[in-house]
Amino acid sequence: MSLEDEIRRIVREEIARARPANDQSEYLSVAEAAKHARVSAGTIRKWVRNRELTRHEAGARVLVKRDELEKLLACEVVAIDAHLSPEERARRRFG
């Protein structure tokens, strides 16, 4: 695991620890989820389409749970992908 990956893991743990327990089920719009994950809205939609994230609806709006998104983002990198950049790993994993 690279230093950058280790720092990200630690930061995510600290953020999760600092967040109130009832905040874990917060719903995010596609745009909010994309901003939170630092990916495009299209990537969030693709994750929903591929069932990486559960689709929730509020009228015409598509929502995802923050805790599901954070679990997806916290996935460990398999050794075969360790030499790839984060973008290349995402491309390989999600197409």
Helices and strands as residue ranges (DSSP letters): H 3-18, G 21-25, E 27-29, H 30-37, H 41-49, E 56-58, E 61-65, H 66-73, G 79-81, H 86-94
